[in-house]
Amino acid sequence: MVRGGKTQKEFAQELDISAPALQKYELNEAVPGGFALSKLSEKGINVNWILTGKGSRYIPNCNEQLLQETTL
């Protein structure tokens, strides 16, 4: 759901992980580690949603938070 129209290979490259690892995450065959979760969080994805399926898929007001952090 979070990669939109991108292929697994394209999205995996954006996250700096392997396509087979991403495939395992998507098929619930493996749990993303800290590095992958960090990269997903940087893209505005709610890590809690990734791990539990609960809450919002995206971090609320992520774009506003990113703008504030880059201007500090």
Secondary structure, DSSP 8 states (H G I E B T S, - for coil): -TTTT--HHHHHHHHTS-HHHHHHHHTTSS---HHHHHHHHHTTB-HHHHHHS-S-SB-TTHHHHHHHHHH-
